[in-house]
Protein backbone atom coordinates (compact mmCIF):
# COMPACT_ATOMS: atom_id res chain seq x y z
CA UNK A 1 0.00 0.00 0.00
CA UNK A 2 1.35 3.43 -0.93
CA UNK A 3 0.67 6.72 0.78
CA UNK A 4 -1.46 7.92 -2.10
CA UNK A 5 -3.60 4.79 -1.80
CA UNK A 6 -3.87 5.37 1.93
CA UNK A 7 -5.03 8.98 1.50
CA UNK A 8 -7.44 8.02 -1.31
CA UNK A 9 -8.92 5.15 0.74
CA UNK A 10 -10.29 3.36 -2.27
CA UNK A 11 -12.02 6.46 -3.64
CA UNK A 12 -13.66 7.37 -0.32
CA UNK A 13 -10.81 9.49 1.03
CA UNK A 14 -12.67 12.75 0.56
CA UNK A 15 -15.56 11.55 2.66
CA UNK A 16 -13.42 9.88 5.30
CA UNK A 17 -10.98 12.75 5.79
CA UNK A 18 -13.70 15.39 5.76
CA UNK A 19 -15.51 13.40 8.47
CA UNK A 20 -12.32 13.30 10.54
CA UNK A 21 -11.81 17.05 10.04
CA UNK A 22 -15.41 17.82 11.00
CA UNK A 23 -15.13 15.64 14.11
CA UNK A 24 -11.86 17.29 15.14
CA UNK A 25 -13.46 20.71 14.67
CA UNK A 26 -16.48 19.80 16.81
CA UNK A 27 -14.32 18.32 19.56
CA UNK A 28 -12.15 21.45 19.55
CA UNK A 29 -15.16 23.77 19.74
CA UNK A 30 -16.70 21.68 22.53
CA UNK A 31 -13.44 21.96 24.46
CA UNK A 32 -12.61 25.62 23.89
CA UNK A 33 -16.07 27.21 24.11
CA UNK A 34 -16.70 26.36 27.79
CA UNK A 35 -13.22 27.59 28.70
CA UNK A 36 -13.85 30.93 27.01
CA UNK A 37 -17.30 31.19 28.58
CA UNK A 38 -15.83 30.45 32.02
CA UNK A 39 -13.27 33.20 31.56
CA UNK A 40 -15.98 35.68 30.55
CA UNK A 41 -18.18 34.77 33.52
CA UNK A 42 -15.28 35.11 35.94
CA UNK A 43 -14.45 38.56 34.54
CA UNK A 44 -18.06 39.64 34.84
CA UNK A 45 -18.31 38.39 38.43
CA UNK A 46 -15.06 40.13 39.31
CA UNK A 47 -16.37 43.42 37.87
CA UNK A 48 -19.67 43.08 39.71
CA UNK A 49 -17.88 42.29 42.95
CA UNK A 50 -15.58 45.31 42.59
CA UNK A 51 -18.55 47.50 41.75
CA UNK A 52 -20.37 46.26 44.86
CA UNK A 53 -17.40 46.94 47.12
CA UNK A 54 -17.09 50.54 45.87
CA UNK A 55 -20.51 51.32 47.29
CA UNK A 56 -19.54 50.25 50.82
MOMO-V634207 format. One record per pair of residues at least 24 apart in sequence whose C-alpha atoms are under 6 Angstrom apart, sorted by the first residue. I is the first residue (numbers start at 0). J is the second residue. D is the distance in Angstrom with one decimal. If there is no record, write none. Layout:
BEGIN
I&J&D ; I&J&D
END
This chain:
BEGIN
none
END
